[in-house]
Structures are given as structure tokens and as C-alpha cells.
């Protein structure tokens, strides 16, 4: 188990959306705030040079559908070793990393190695950089981007050298886009070299492969969990990763089945929002269509369950802007596509910030949350709630949250420890009779004893 990542709270920054200026210097000025909510890790989406080819045949369907008519997509890369001028310079990145480190935070960089932009400089350096179809044409992904050729030793060397470059500039680890589709032996080789250069470096796979997790990565994504909770909160949002037609109880069974296949000490990144979902949800983001209490209930579960909690930029103030990573800095309506920091001073934002700080504090102060086992209380799920008991040594904590607008009651199977107050609660109680009662979007976390 990776020590610092296991105990971490991860905060995702999309430079384009995080501030009006959309660059490293402006983001660095916000890092004290990020640290103040309890974040230990800053994860940056790609900031390297974007392909500027205007031929839409090489654009992704989502990029075209966004309506911004720009070739500049952070995940359509033209040079892995050059920071896009939109964001700044090498010096700006190094200063950002230094600032994060001075505040006690780590910095993760997003790697996009399955594919690249059609004009990536790698094709001019390495003749066999791209995979080819039988007829000799370049093989492309579903997003219309060329597949990189991992059968080429030169391609592998080039990409690993690029990783080492970012490590030398201050990177502490990598989040690897669509990592399952890149050969695991490449990730093994890359991780070994990077960890030699920086012991303790973290590798997170945006994937589900157990082989990748065992052999190269420290963590994967908790996809079934995250999409199940998101859809329970906001049924109108796009059904990413959800089993269509399944009940909430069936979805939660699928969560347990997936997590049961992972190594016992596997780390999972648990999100409610990220750069993809925010862009795709658009006007149906949960903090736009639900009361702030709904998101609060979901964040209680996300922070206190087994896994690594993930906060997307602005989630901590209940940001509800039309947030998309496809919007370039020159967009005339840019203000509505960046985090609305005024929310931090409004009741919903203040309530969310206070809760996130409290939850992060519990993770940092109580070993039961990063290190404990987890037992599901399935009786809650028939009521549209989620509940579990975390255990570590002689410590036990009961956690429950209602994801619906209807009051709920169920048997928890445990009672509160005598003489203790809830660790955190809003509209939730656990009686000495073992009955948990939750108001609409209510929640509770309380130390548990025997019933």
C-alpha cells in the first residue's frame, strides 16, 4: 500500500477552468486555499502543447459537439515535452510545484499515452511512432486520435524520458489516462525508472485492470461506485458507466462485485465530479440541479468510505458553473465556464467548504478511515441510502447518508458508543436500538459500540 497516497485527499485542477486567467501563475495563487480544505495532492489535467490542426477529421466527437470550434483539446497533444503557451512555461510549472511542496502537497501530472494529436512531433522523430492499419493508414482511436505504437522501443524510450523530465521539474506522480489500453509491461518499465529517480512516486490508473494494478500502479478508479452515487443523486445526468435498468440495490451489488475482484489493499480514487463528467453533464451537474445538501451527503460517503477521496476544482464551494475543459482562453463567454469563486461566500458554498474541511480532518486524524476495513449495511440501500461500518483495531465508525429527498429509516446493526457525540451529522441519528434515521439528504458518522 502506498503510504502518502493512502492517506491523501486528491484535488483535481483543470487550469483552463480553475481561474479566469487559466494558467499556472493564477493557479499557484490559489494553492493556499486548496491546502486549507485539507487537500494533500494536486492532480493537474494535461498542460502540454495542444495540436492546433484545424482539420476536424482529427478532432474528437465530444470536441466538435462542444461547439467551441477550436482544435485545442488538452487530451490531443502535439508535444509531450513542451508546456502549451496558454498555461505558461517550464519555469511557471516548476514554481507551481515548488509552491505546492512548500504547503505540504504533492503534484500529479496527467499522462495521455494511448494516443496523441495527428501532428505530434514524435512522428517526425520516430518513423514508426503511430500504429498502422493493414493498408498503411494511421490507426486511430474512437476519438479520431492516432494510436501510439508501443511495439517501438524508440517510442517507449521517448515517453519514459518525458516522464523523467516532469519528475525533475517537480512532479511526484502520474495519473494515466485510459491506462488499461496501454501495455502493462510499458507501465512496469516506466514506473521502475521513475521510482528510481524519485522514490515514493505514485502511479494512478484511470482504469480497472487488476493486472495493471498489481504490476505497475498504486491505485485505480472506483468507477462503479462513483457512477452509482452520481446517478442516485442526479438521475437526469448522463448515465456514464451505469447498468441500464438496474435498481439502486443492484447497482450497489455491482459495486461490491467489482471491488471484490481487486487486491485486498488496493487503493481506489472515488469521485463525484471530474473534468469529463463536468463537461458532459453541462447544465445537469449535480450542484446545479440538486440542493447543496445532496452533494454534501454524497461527499460524506466519498470521504469516509474505503478509498481515496477526490475533489474536482470548485466542488468544495459547490461550484455550479458550466464547466468544460474544451473552452479555450479566448472564448468570449469564458466567465461562465470557469469556477465561480463567488460561491465560496454564499450559504451553499460556505456549508460545503466547512463540511469538506471537517471530512478531510477526520481522514487525517483517525486511522480507521484510511486504514480500516469496511462492512456494508445493505439494509440501507432499499431506502435509497448507503451505510457502512469502518473498523481498525478496536475502533469502529458507522457512516450513513441518504441520497434521496425522502426521509428514511433502517436497521444499522450497530449502536453508537456510549457517551460519544457524532463525528459529523446533519439530519441523521443512530439510536441505541440500532435504528438509523435520516432526513432527506441527511447523514451521520458516529463511533460505534455493540447493540
Helices and strands as residue ranges (DSSP letters): H 3-6, E 9-13, H 15-18, H 24-28, H 31-36, E 41-44, E 48-50, G 56-58, H 61-65, E 77-83, H 90-102, E 106-111, E 115-116, H 122-125, E 146-147, H 153-168, E 173-176, G 179-181, H 184-197, E 202-205, H 210-215, E 219-221, H 223-233, H 248-260, E 267-270, H 275-281, G 282-284, H 286-289, H 292-304, E 308-312, G 315-317, G 334-337, G 341-345, H 347-365, H 367-371, E 373-376, G 378-383, E 385-392, E 395-402, E 408-411, E 415-416, E 424-430, E 435-449
